[in-house]
Amino acid sequence: MLNENIKTIRKSKGLSQEELAIKLNVVRQTISKWENGLSVPDSDMLIAISEALETPVSTLLGETINEPQADDLKAISEKLEIINLQLARRKTSIRTVIHWLLISLCAVLVIIFLFLAAAQSPYLNWDYSDPETAVAGVAFHAFEWLFIRLAPLLLIGAIVGIVLTRKKV
């Protein structure tokens, strides 16, 4: 039972006898003897085998482990296919949301620019002797100054983002 379990688990992990032997610092013939039931590993080596195969010792010592059948592999591949489709749909929906957010950002930037152009900096004619008016005027001027310098960069970035997130045909 132990010999069959070692062999089955080793194969399921995709390891050759040589690779397992290297992990355990033994010769390949030792692995072969264990798998053919000609010898048995001691308790320390059994722990090392369980760590190398990433399997609990109880599984190694337990009942016979059946190799995955073709039907099991088919079921697993079908589940993976479903997961891949779900991930693809999620990626597409995220791309669509980002695309429309970037389009909205462009629209907002253009609307703010048109508003500022139509307003023609009205704060320049304000009476700055009143502290509240002075604060509002400085805040409006700071916003306009920052917007005029940053909006073109944001607009170019958003347009590039729109092009990159467009629906590919």
N, C-alpha and C positions, 0 to 999 in steps of 0.2 A: 504494500500500500504506500509506504513512504517513498519507495523507489519510483513508483508510477506517478505519484504526486510531484516529485521533484522534476521528472521528465516533462510532464504535462505543463506545469507552471513555467518551466524554463522555455519551452517551445512557445507558449502563449505570450511570453514577454519578448519573443523574437531573439533569444540568446542562443548561441551555439554552446556546445560543451566547453570549447576553448575559452569563449568569452566569460562564461560563468567561472571557470577555473581561474582565470586571471583576477576576477573580482574577489575570489576567495583565497588567493595565493596558494593554490594547489595545482597539481598537474591534471591534464585532461583525463588521464586514465582513472584518476580518483573519482571524477564525476561519472565516468562510464561505469565504474564498479558500483557506485551508489544506485545509479539508474537501472542496472541489471540485477540488483539485489545481492551482489557478491560481497558487499560490505555495507556498514551503516556508519553515518557520521556521529561523532560524539556530541554531547550537549552543547558545548561551545560552538562547534562547527554548525550545528543545527540552527543556532541563533544567527550565526553569520549568513547561512543560506537564506533564512527568512528575511534578513535585512537586504541581501543582494537581490532577492526576487520580489521584495516589497510585499511579502505575504506573511501573515501571522504563523507562528510555529504550529498552532492548533490546526491550521489548514493543512500544513505539510504532514502532520501526523494523523489528520482526520481521514474521512472516508475517501474513496476514489473520486478524483475530479474528472469530470467528463469534458472532453474537448468540445469547443463550440461547434455546433452542427451548422450546416449550410443554411438552414432555416433561421437560426439565430443570427447569423451574419447578415442575411437578407433583411431581417427585421431591424437590425441595428442600422444598416445602410438606409433603409426607408426612413427611420427616425432622424438620421443625420440629414437626409434630403429635405425633410420637413423643416428642420431647424435652419438649414441654409436658406430655404425659401422665406422663412419668417425674418431672418436677418436681412435678406435682400429687400423685403418689403419695408422693414423699419428704416433701412438706409435710404431708400427712395423717398419715404415720407419725410424723413428729417431733411433731406436735400430739398424737397419741395417747400417745406416750411422756411428754411433758410433763404431760399430763392425769393419767396414772397416778402420776407422781412427786409431783404436788401432792396427790393423794388419799393417797398413802403418807405424805407430810409431815404432813397433818392427823391421820392415825391415830397417828403417832409422837408428835405434840404432845399428843394426848388421852391416850395411854398414860403419857407422862411426867407429865402433870398429875395423873392418877389415882394414880400411884405416889407423887408428892409429897404429895397429899392424904391418902393412906392412911398414909404414914410420919409425918405430923404433926410435922415438923421435929425428929427425934430428937437432933440435935446440940445442942439447947438444954440437955439434961440431962447432957451430957458433962463430964468433968473436964478443964478447960483448963490444969491445971498441967503436964501432960505436953506437951512441945513438938510431938510428932507428932500427938497428938490435937487440939491447938489448930490446927495447920495444916490438918488434914483438916476440922475443924469450920468454919473460916473459908472454906475452898474450897467446902464443901457449902452453906454459907449464901450465899456469893457466887453460886454457880450457881442456887440457888433464887430469890434476889433478882432476878437477871437474867432467869431464865426466866419468872417471874410477870409481869414488865414487858414482855418481848418476845414471849412466846407469843401473847397476844391479837392483836398486830399481824401476826405471822406467820400465824396461823390465818385472820384476815380476808383477808390477801393471798392465801393459798392457796385459800380459798373463791372469791374473785373470779377467780383464775386457773383454777380448775376450771370455773366458769361460762363463762369466755371461751374455754376450749379444748374445751368439750364438742362432741360430734359434732352438726353441724347437719343437720337433716332437710329 
